């Protein structure tokens, strides 16, 4: 199971909070064609931000409810555009057309530019489809989203979910490799930790022996044993090693299970860092110190990657 989690090919899927989807949908006779772009990035909770055309202002609540039904975490940007063709473009307001045309002609003359074209005038907001804006799109209250919009949003949301899951599978593989790296560092600590007391005893005997030889004194074995025992107790990292092993096993189990476990993994990684720091502070060994530096770097990379998970 550990190897499966390492490769990211376990049965569970952890969605990423990052992803994007875009779709065009025919809509209906009221909406015309719809273009919807969804983009999601990291977030502590779920935030939905909408950018809507004038015809759809008031539909934010319905859109947010739809997003919340499919996504639990991240900041989701929803951009909707109504792409109306000639048959669905609405009615040209003659008064606004004349006003806009006259204004554009005057500005063009003052700036020494060519006279505006019909297309230029029609692009002025309010000229095309200005009569009863939005009523052709909705028969109900102004905050009631048309079914065509919700259907189009659902289709694009399905694409976004697929994109986030694909990104999540990739991240699971990266996280598994980082857990492997952290375990390799822990193996070095486990190998060297039992040797610390013996090496301390040897150094202590050598240093004290030099001092006592200079004064023709004798060292009692019990004194050495007491000092070595005190050192061994201070440098003992057995509990920290076992807790870190437990955290690593838990992280692999969460990756294998899948689901929205990003926040739980963030807390677990904080505990991993706590154990790594404690091991480093209790171990005077140079090689262990070097390994701890590498392990801290690995934990930081784990934290960065987990921050992308839902």
Order of alpha helices (4+ residues) and beta strands (2+ residues): alpha-beta-beta-beta-alpha-beta-alpha-alpha-alpha-alpha-alpha-alpha-alpha-alpha
